[in-house]
Every structure is written in structure tokens, then in C-alpha cells.
């Protein structure tokens, strides 16, 4: 999952943005795709500006407020819908 998040997703996102001429996109992850997205955004913070909306469907990983200052700042910067 780590390599998907740091190698594959950036390549796919950059390709889509270049092909469409857009500056940002909506990322929809399901199961492993949510964890890969979390890895991407934590390892390569420059991609936070390229993803305008992150939708996590059936995530297999969750963040808990109060356990990490880094995750807390990321978690609170987005609106989550349950």
C-alpha cells in the first residue's frame, strides 16, 4: 500500500491533471484506496493542493483525534461527512 501511495497515485493524479488541464481533482478511494490516499497525502503534502475533495468509502484505516499533531492538523482541515 505504501508504494501505491507514494509512487502510483502521484503518477495517476499528475497524468489526469495534465490530460484535463485541471489544477485539482476529486479523489474517491474504496477500502485499500483510502489507505493509499492517506499515505499519499501524509508523505507528499504538496498533493493536498491537487485534491479538492477526498471521499473515503469503506476505509480500512481511521484517524483518531488527539494521537498525533500531524494527523490532527490534517484531519481538522477537512470536512468529513458520515
C-alpha positions in Angstrom: 0.0 0.0 0.0 2.8 2.3 0.8 4.3 2.2 -2.8 0.8 2.7 -4.2 0.5 5.9 -2.1 3.9 7.3 -2.9 4.5 6.1 -6.4 1.3 5.0 -8.3 -1.2 7.6 -7.0 1.0 10.6 -7.7 1.7 9.4 -11.2 -2.0 8.8 -11.9 -3.1 12.2 -10.4 -0.4 14.1 -12.3 -1.5 12.3 -15.5 -5.2 13.1 -15.1 -4.4 16.8 -14.2 -2.1 17.2 -17.2 -4.6 15.4 -19.6 -7.6 17.5 -18.4 -5.7 20.8 -17.8 -7.2 21.0 -14.3 -5.4 22.2 -11.2 -7.2 19.8 -8.8 -9.5 16.8 -8.7 -11.8 14.7 -6.5 -10.3 11.5 -5.2 -12.6 8.6 -4.4 -11.0 5.7 -2.6 -12.6 2.4 -1.6 -11.0 0.2 1.1 -7.3 0.0 0.2 -7.7 3.1 -2.0 -8.5 5.1 1.1 -5.3 4.0 2.9 -3.3 4.6 -0.2 -4.7 8.1 -0.4 -3.9 8.8 3.3 -0.4 7.6 2.7 0.0 9.9 -0.3 -1.3 13.0 1.5 0.8 12.4 4.6 4.0 11.5 2.7 3.7 14.1 -0.1 1.8 17.1 1.3 2.1 19.0 -2.0 -0.7 16.8 -3.2 -3.1 18.3 -0.7 -3.5 21.2 -3.1 -4.2 18.9 -6.0 -7.1 17.1 -4.3 -10.1 19.3 -3.7 -12.2 16.6 -2.2 -11.2 13.2 -0.8 -14.1 10.7 -0.4 -13.3 7.6 1.7 -15.6 4.7 1.0 -15.3 1.7 3.5 -12.0 2.9 4.8 -9.8 0.3 6.5 -7.9 2.8 8.5 -9.2 5.6 10.7 -7.6 8.6 12.4 -8.3 9.3 16.0 -8.1 12.9 17.2 -5.5 13.5 19.8 -3.0 10.9 19.0 -0.8 12.8 16.5 -0.3 16.5 16.0 0.4 15.9 12.3 -2.8 13.8 11.8 -4.8 16.2 13.9 -3.9 19.2 11.7 -4.7 17.2 8.6 -7.9 15.7 9.9 -9.3 19.1 11.1 -8.5 20.8 7.8 -11.2 18.8 6.0 -15.0 18.4 6.4 -16.0 14.8 7.0 -19.4 13.5 6.2 -20.7 10.4 7.9 
